[in-house]
Amino acid sequence: MFANPFAFADPLEFADPFGKDVPLTRWSTAWVFGGSQGIGRAVAEALAAGGSRVAIFARRPEPLEAAALEISAHAGGDGSAQAFPADVEDALGVAAACDKAAATFGPPRLVVNCAGRARPRRFVELTVEDLRATLRANLEGAWNVSQAALPHLTERGGTLVHTASLAGLIGVYGYSDYAASKAGLIALCEVLRQELEPKGVDVRVLCPPDVDTPGFSEENRSKPRETRLLSGSGGLLTAREVAGDLLKGLEGSRWQIVPGRTNRLAVRLKGIAPGLVDRLLRARLRRLQRQD
Ligand SMILES: NC(=O)c1ccc[n+]([C@@H]2O[C@H](COP(=O)([O-])OP(=O)(O)OC[C@H]3O[C@@H](n4cnc5c(N)ncnc54)[C@H](OP(=O)(O)O)[C@@H]3O)[C@@H](O)[C@H]2O)c1
């Protein structure tokens, strides 16, 4: 484990809700975008179980309210969750929701953005409108969250996490628009790290592999056969495992948090030998295509 150079993480200890490997750092106040289901919901649950006051944000008010109630019912210590409906694609709406959350809970120590979407299809089946919709949700949404949360995050210092994807680090068949949006998001986070560190904000990016969530089920409806076969061999993590890896990762100094050991090895190999990874991936695709 790496020493965290950012001293503003609340150093209070709490009973570990997710197993002995999850760190014992307590975030007093956290905001989770996309907190009503999937990865964001699991992150919000883990934080509230650890005693954090968590503001959760998503578009649909009913599932969001229901999630806040359930998360609060299982919260530990002073932990609780409250719903703040907002669409990350609406800059003014996100800013207004952040102001409300700050007025309710005070400035956040941790902001985790998990709002996003994937609609995998072959490039030839996609239109520029599909690209724009994906960029709006995954890149412009993250942009809006960053701008809206920043004035609150800088009040006491804190951590900002955006959720990209392993597909933003290693391109995968069927994800042309999605991979481009997530690679762009990783680049955005890299710049924000440099610009916001002097303001006391530690920016990280979470790059999950396939995770069993409602969003993943939706994604499977349009997934090309090759994408399904390629991703199927990589295994499926639970949202809870990803939340645990994120909280553990925030204790270390790596700015790209990649859940799963084999995924971390793949990313490392891509860094060392990108040509080899490209050849291996294409060879595997050719084998899969021959199996038709
Ligand atoms: N699951 C995977 O396999 C996987 C792998 C790699 C990366 N990721 C990334 O991880 C993130 C979470 O994925 P997930 O699978 O947990 O998704 P999910 O199950 O679809 O949940 C998405 C959450 O974000 C909210 N949301 C979506 N669009 C929003 C918007 N425009 N404004 C505000 N909230 C919005 C949703 O609620 P509402 O619909 O009510 O707004 C929901 O709470 C996404 O960025 C995804 O790209 C997922």
The ligand as an SDF file (V2000), in Angstrom:
LIG
                    3D

 48 52  0  0  0  0  0  0  0  0999 V2000
  -20.8710   -2.0750  -15.5810 N   0  0  0  0  0  0  0  0  0  0  0  0
  -19.7420   -2.1670  -16.2820 C   0  0  0  0  0  0  0  0  0  0  0  0
  -19.4250   -3.2550  -16.8130 O   0  0  0  0  0  0  0  0  0  0  0  0
  -18.8170   -0.9890  -16.4100 C   0  0  0  0  0  0  0  0  0  0  0  0
  -17.5050   -1.2290  -16.8430 C   0  0  0  0  0  0  0  0  0  0  0  0
  -16.6440   -0.1370  -16.9920 C   0  0  0  0  0  0  0  0  0  0  0  0
  -17.0760    1.1420  -16.7100 C   0  0  0  0  0  0  0  0  0  0  0  0
  -18.3590    1.3410  -16.3050 N   0  0  0  0  0  0  0  0  0  0  0  0
  -18.7670    2.7090  -16.0390 C   0  0  0  0  0  0  0  0  0  0  0  0
  -19.1300    2.8110  -14.6780 O   0  0  0  0  0  0  0  0  0  0  0  0
  -20.1760    3.7770  -14.5240 C   0  0  0  0  0  0  0  0  0  0  0  0
  -21.3440    3.1220  -13.7960 C   0  0  0  0  0  0  0  0  0  0  0  0
  -21.7550    1.9990  -14.5540 O   0  0  0  0  0  0  0  0  0  0  0  0
  -22.9220    1.0340  -14.0470 P   0  0  0  0  0  0  0  0  0  0  0  0
  -22.7810   -0.2060  -14.8560 O   0  0  0  0  0  0  0  0  0  0  0  0
  -22.9400    0.9950  -12.5770 O   0  0  0  0  0  0  0  0  0  0  0  0
  -24.2070    1.8490  -14.6150 O   0  0  0  0  0  0  0  0  0  0  0  0
  -25.7480    1.7040  -14.2760 P   0  0  0  0  0  0  0  0  0  0  0  0
  -26.0680    0.4340  -13.5870 O   0  0  0  0  0  0  0  0  0  0  0  0
  -26.4620    2.0160  -15.5550 O   0  0  0  0  0  0  0  0  0  0  0  0
  -25.9900    2.9310  -13.2650 O   0  0  0  0  0  0  0  0  0  0  0  0
  -25.7810    4.2420  -13.7420 C   0  0  0  0  0  0  0  0  0  0  0  0
  -26.1540    5.2360  -12.6840 C   0  0  0  0  0  0  0  0  0  0  0  0
  -25.9130    6.5430  -13.1980 O   0  0  0  0  0  0  0  0  0  0  0  0
  -27.1450    7.2890  -13.2690 C   0  0  0  0  0  0  0  0  0  0  0  0
  -27.0620    8.0910  -14.4650 N   0  0  0  0  0  0  0  0  0  0  0  0
  -26.9520    7.6790  -15.7530 C   0  0  0  0  0  0  0  0  0  0  0  0
  -26.9340    8.7310  -16.5790 N   0  0  0  0  0  0  0  0  0  0  0  0
  -27.0360    9.8320  -15.8130 C   0  0  0  0  0  0  0  0  0  0  0  0
  -27.0980   11.2110  -16.0790 C   0  0  0  0  0  0  0  0  0  0  0  0
  -27.0710   11.7020  -17.3400 N   0  0  0  0  0  0  0  0  0  0  0  0
  -27.1730   12.0770  -15.0440 N   0  0  0  0  0  0  0  0  0  0  0  0
  -27.2110   11.6130  -13.7750 C   0  0  0  0  0  0  0  0  0  0  0  0
  -27.1770   10.3210  -13.4540 N   0  0  0  0  0  0  0  0  0  0  0  0
  -27.0970    9.4410  -14.4710 C   0  0  0  0  0  0  0  0  0  0  0  0
  -28.2430    6.2270  -13.2650 C   0  0  0  0  0  0  0  0  0  0  0  0
  -29.5030    6.6840  -12.7600 O   0  0  0  0  0  0  0  0  0  0  0  0
  -30.5880    7.4000  -13.7110 P   0  0  0  0  0  0  0  0  0  0  0  0
  -30.7400    6.5240  -14.9270 O   0  0  0  0  0  0  0  0  0  0  0  0
  -31.8170    7.5160  -12.8830 O   0  0  0  0  0  0  0  0  0  0  0  0
  -30.0170    8.7340  -14.0590 O   0  0  0  0  0  0  0  0  0  0  0  0
  -27.6130    5.2110  -12.3070 C   0  0  0  0  0  0  0  0  0  0  0  0
  -27.7570    5.6530  -10.9760 O   0  0  0  0  0  0  0  0  0  0  0  0
  -20.5060    4.2650  -15.9380 C   0  0  0  0  0  0  0  0  0  0  0  0
  -19.7820    5.4350  -16.1990 O   0  0  0  0  0  0  0  0  0  0  0  0
  -19.9900    3.1390  -16.8270 C   0  0  0  0  0  0  0  0  0  0  0  0
  -19.6350    3.5880  -18.1190 O   0  0  0  0  0  0  0  0  0  0  0  0
  -19.2460    0.3070  -16.1410 C   0  0  0  0  0  0  0  0  0  0  0  0
  1  2  1  0
  2  3  2  0
  2  4  1  0
  4  5  1  0
  4 48  2  0
  5  6  2  0
  6  7  1  0
  7  8  2  0
  8  9  1  0
  8 48  1  0
  9 10  1  0
  9 46  1  0
 10 11  1  0
 11 12  1  0
 11 44  1  0
 12 13  1  0
 13 14  1  0
 14 15  2  0
 14 16  1  0
 14 17  1  0
 17 18  1  0
 18 19  2  0
 18 20  1  0
 18 21  1  0
 21 22  1  0
 22 23  1  0
 23 24  1  0
 23 42  1  0
 24 25  1  0
 25 26  1  0
 25 36  1  0
 26 27  1  0
 26 35  1  0
 27 28  2  0
 28 29  1  0
 29 30  1  0
 29 35  2  0
 30 31  1  0
 30 32  2  0
 32 33  1  0
 33 34  2  0
 34 35  1  0
 36 37  1  0
 36 42  1  0
 37 38  1  0
 38 39  2  0
 38 40  1  0
 38 41  1  0
 42 43  1  0
 44 45  1  0
 44 46  1  0
 46 47  1  0
M  CHG  2   8   1  16  -1
M  END
$$$$
